[in-house]
Amino acid sequence: MRKSYSGEFKAKVVLEILKEEKTISQIASEYGIHPNQLLKWKKEAIRSLAEVLEDGRRKS
């Protein structure tokens, strides 16, 4: 059975990764999540950051 995590939880973990106060391995161990999964979340968050910050007023 696969675990599923909320977007809020993923955001919390990714922000912790981006702070760079701990290694990916330390964070993975702390939350019981494989380091590769954390790297995927980080990559996905960085990739979608431009969309989140896009100025919606220009799209009309």
Summary of the structure (lengths in Angstrom):
residues: 60
radius of gyration: 13.9
end to end distance: 43.6
largest distance: 45.6
contacts: 113
relative contact order: 0.13
helix: 73%
strand: 0%
